[in-house]
C-alpha cells in the first residue's frame, strides 16, 4: 500500500514522542516551561517531542522538509540554559545517543515554509499545551502533505481513553492513523491495532453532540451555543483541548467540531489541523472552513484562504454550515 513505510515511521516517531511527553508530565517543574511572544506556553516536552520526531523523519526521509511549530532560537539563549538542559535530559532518556547539538539541529529542521510543491511533513509536537499542563487532553499531531493535500495523518492522544471519552475504565492512550484512500484505524499507544474508525451514523442534528475547545480564546463558544440551539441540539458540548477533538469526531464520541474565528484576519496554523483533518475524512467525515470551503494546505504555514474550521460526520455537514452562516 502507498505510504506504508511513511506510516510505520510516523507511528514509531509519535510513540516515542508520547513516551517523552508522559515522562515529562509526571515531573514538570516551572523551570521546564516558558511563554512565547504570542503568550502561549511551551514546555520541555514540546521541544523534546519535536526533536525525536524530526530525527526519525530525517533519518528515514532525508530529503523531506518539515513545517513544525517550535524552533530552537529561544532555547539556545543563555537565559534558557536550565530549560535547554532539561530538554536534553528528557530526550536522552529516550534516545541516549542524541547529543545536545543534534537535538537543537533536529528541532530547527521544522522551519520549512510549506507550499504546494512536492511533499513535506507538518508537526505539532504538543497540540494543546495548556491541556498538557493541566493534566488534561493533548495530542502529538503529525501529517504528510503532498502537493498541498494531506495524505497521511497520525494523532497520538496519550490521555484519551481507548474506548469512549467517558469510559474512564478503559486504558488511557491511543493512536489514530489514516492514509489517503485507505481508511482510518485506532491503535493502542504501543502501536497495536484496536479497531477501524468510523464516524457516527446519524443524520438528525438533534441527536448530535458538539465538540469544541476548552479555551474560549480558541473559538467563539457563545456562537457555538447559538448554532447548537438552531440545530436543535440538547446534549452539552464535549470540551477538550487539541486535535483530540478530531479524534472524537472520527470515533463517534461527537459528530460536530466547531472552531469559530475569534478575531478578524486570524489564519489557522496548518499543524493544528492537517493530521486531524485526514483522520476524520478517512473515517467517513468531512472537514471544511466555516464557509464550506475545503482546507487548503498549499499556501505556506497557515490556512490563509480559510476562515475557522468545521468538522462533522459528513451527514450533518451541510446543515451545520448553513447554521454557521445564519449565525454570522
CORGI-V977591 format. One line per field, one symbol per residue. ss: DSSP state (~ for helix, > for strand, _ for the rest). psi: psi as a letter, one per 30 degrees, with the letter a starting at -180 (. if undefined). A space follows every 50 residues. Layout:
# CORGI-V977591
ss: ???
psi: ???
This chain:
# CORGI-V977591
ss: ___~~~~~~~~~~~~~~~~~~~~~~____~~~>>>_____>>>~~~~~~~ ~~~~~~~~~~____>>>>_________~~~~~~~~~~~~~~~~~_____~ ~~~~~~~~~~>_______>>>>>>>>>_~~~~~_____>>>>>>>>__>> >>>>>>>>>>>__________>>>>>>>>____>>>>>____>>>>____ ____~~~__>>>___~~~__~~~~~~~~~~~______>>____~~~~~~~ _____>>>>_________>~~~_~~~~~~~~~___>>>_____>______ _>______>>>>____~~~~~~~~~~~_
psi: kkgeeeeeeeeeeeeeeeeeeeeeffgklefgllkleggklklfeeeeee eeefeeeeeeiffklkjlellgeeefkefgeeeeeeeeeeeffeifgjle eeeeeeeffggkfaagjallkkkjejkheeeeeghaklkjjkkkkjhgkk fkkkjkifgkkfjkffifflkkklkkkkkkggaklkllffgkkelkkklk ikfjffglkkkllekfffljeeeeeeeeeefgkfkkkjkllagfeeeeee ggflfkkkjkkfkkfkkkkefffeeeeeeeefggakkaafggkkkjgggb fliegljakkklgeefeeeeeeeeeff.
